[in-house]
Amino acid sequence: MKSTFLYISLLAILLLNACAKDPFKGVESNERSIEAITLGGDLVQIGPATIDRTAAKASVKVLVQPNTDFSKVVAQVQTSYKANISPANGQQLDFTANNNQYKFTITSEAGSKRDWTVEIIPFTETILGKYSIQNLVVYGGTGPEYGGGGVMKMTDKPWVWPTTGGPAAELDNTLEFTFTGITPDGKTTGKVVNSAGADGLYANFLFTNPATDVNNLYRVIPKGESTWERDYSNNTVTFIDANGKRTTALFSGARTIDLGNGLSKTIANSAFEFTLSGVDDWGNIYSDFDKFVKRPRKFWVDVKTQP
């Protein structure tokens, strides 16, 4: 009896499910949006398109190089589910006729239409060129709220570094950035050469008292040739040395940075700003050893563009 009852119950459930209506049957989508854009041909796209659904506008950054042509753009536009686009994907389109913009019409599955503007934004990599190193500046110290912090040029403390080959050796160096391409995730990339100046020396970051090698903290821009990657989504530049070591900096123009507790850092031209990790050392608070070795917080390589 029990098995017969179970059999009848299961049969009833199956029959009810079979008779139930699909709540989505006959429902058509009204979605008529652009979801993503990929530009083909010789154009080099910088990162994903920016989509503004409220304004019905999509913007795509494209690297400007010799012979870049916006009059024969081939775009692959991803639309909403089951929507159609006009002009169709794969056609050559002239973006120069309307200030690097083109109008598309997206038609939903249900037949409703919406016009979208796709804009190409010419992009030039601004880091390219040659720079002279101006200063090496550190913000560090345990308990800055108690006066333990400081912002110091390394060369203002010559007694804590070697007489030869200390930070001063870096101040006649130059950095030259060249472009090589775009990474799969839209970062610009290239080569950078850190050239020793007239003295032929690079800084050897050896704190003298007590003797401590801090090259792991301050040799953030490799000697000689290395690779760089720039991420415009967070305005960072990553240096990659021959062994694959990566160091990442914010790249800042002229400005003054408020560090709190009455401390600030002024960038006169441009600077690479590295965030350093350290450990509070209350036993050495107020000392140069604390600021440079135990609790460094920020490190700036100040640079200036050469003509």
Buried (B, 14 or more C-beta within 10 A) or exposed (E): EEEEEEEEEEEEEEEEEEEEEEEEEEEEEEBBBBBEBBBEEEBBBBBBBEBEEEEBBBBBBBBBEEEEEBEBBBBEBBBBEEBBBEBEEEEEBEBBEEEBBBEBEBBBBEEBEBEBBBBBEEBEBEBEEBBBBBBBBBBBBBBBEEEBBBBBBBBEBEEBBBEEBBBBBBBBBBBBBBBEEBEEEBBBBBEBBBBBBEBEBBBBBBBBEEEBEBEEBBBBBBBEEBBBBBBBEEEBBBBBBEEEEEBBBBBBEEEEBEBEBEBEBEBEBBBBBBEBEBEBBEEBBBBBBBBBBBBBBBBBBBBEEEE
